[in-house]
């Protein structure tokens, strides 16, 4: 991958957006390296895992042990709060 490639430009745009976000419901950007070949974005650890993990692993929607409605409701409202912040 070379500087100027579409992927590299997408990563730079993502870092720019993430660097301006500060909200309790959104993981924080800790750092980034966009100099090929070492391209990485480092974000804070989401204790409890990602929303994807919550929805798609052993306690998620695709399991034999689905989350209680109250937990689904809380996860959904938390994701919505973060999404509203991003789009304001």
Secondary structure, DSSP 8 states (H G I E B T S, - for coil): --TTSHHHHHHHHHHHHHHT---TTS--EEEEEEETTEEEEEE---TT--HHHHHHSTTSTTSSS---HHHHHHHHHHHHHHHHHHH-
